[in-house]
Amino acid sequence: MQNPLISAAEEINDREWRTFQANGGATIKLWKGFSFRSTVGMRYQTRRNDIFYGADSQTAKRSSIYGSITNIESSSLQNSNVLSYSWKNSSHDVAIMVGHEFVTKWTRQFSAGATQFPNDEIGLADLSLGTPSTPTSNENYDDKLLSFFTRVNYAHMNRYLFTASIRADGSSKFGKNNKWGYFPAVSAAWRLSEETFIKNIGIFSDLKLRIGYGLAGNNRINNYQSLAIMSSVTAASGNGAQAGYASNQVPNPDLKWETTTEVNFGLDFGFFRNRINGSVDVFFKEVKDLLSWRSLPHTAVTTGIWSNIGKTKSTGFELTLNTVNLEGPLHWESTLTYTSYRDRWKERDPKVILAPYVKENDPVSAIYTVSYTHLTLPTICS
């Protein structure tokens, strides 16, 4: 048996990250109430992963000395342009914003390795000393997101607050007929603590009732998931091997944005000049066109496909209480939070292959275990 300490000393797994990030922006006052702001941000990163298993490592003892080098290079560029207008008097406060945003990202990766090194003295300094494995590489220059949005804020006497917004997002990750998603939202609040009848009570330093309704989109999947993908293969041909390509991914032109619809009711409160303050929130959420990996039958060319597999619903409750216990040279604050959350499947794509023990309306995050109803003891015959 190999000594694990000796093996660990002979193993190298070094990761090196280098990141350069820059952001800049400018605001121009056009005329009374109007302003224009443009921002630009970029990020460039290189990552290198060196792996080497020396002669006394467990890997080398079982097979051979092994080493590999992986380089990943990535970059992103973001540009946002926003035109704003604001106006207010003693009773009314209006703010309007219209904007546009563009985000593009790219990634390149290359990996090479070797086995059967004669010794571990040079390490990764010369991979040609070993038997090279097939190098791998990939690149992606097609991750793009284009957005247009607008928002209106209105306040009357700082008591009645209203916000409405809508955004349109186009993502390169989805099928050609479903690249765009549209997400409106609206919310309102009543600052009760500014009302005379609440002030006369003399208890609340802050009291606000909130209600909101809105849609949000999710596109957090890898690129090219809606397209047919080919991968390189090597097949036997006579006395040699022939390189070629084979289908590796089934296309899904109907792949679309995952959309979350949420209704929220909230109450903010404060007592004793906000030394005791907190909030109560109740929300109802529905997620439709849920993005997930769906298994395919064994006769398919691949094991699965990214799909919009169904709809879920959830409810939640959250209570937050903040207190300022001591002020002065010794300052002491405390926060207490209670959260309750429940979710269930509401609808599933009939094409989704479910395990025999899974029910249609099970919780989304259900954990399945074996249940024993009784224990049967063996019969002993004398």
Secondary structure, DSSP 8 states (H G I E B T S, - for coil): ---HHHHHHTEEEEEEEEEEEEEEEEEEEEETTEEEEEEEEEEEEEEEEEEEE-TTSHHHHHT--EEEEEEEEEEEEEEEEEEEEEEE-SSEEEEEEEEEEEEEEEEEEEEEEEE--S-SSSGGG-GGGSEE---EEEEEEEEEEEEEEEEEEEEETTTEEEEEEEEEEEETTS-TT--EEEEEEEEEEEEGGGSHHHHTT--EEEEEEEEEEEEEEE--S-TTTTS-EEEEEEEEETTEEEEEEEEEE---TT---EEEEEEEEEEEEEETTTTEEEEEEEEEEEEES-EEEEE--TTSSSSEEEEE-EEEEEEEEEEEEEEEEE-SSS-EEEEEEEEEEEEEEEEE-TTS---TT--TT--TT-----------------
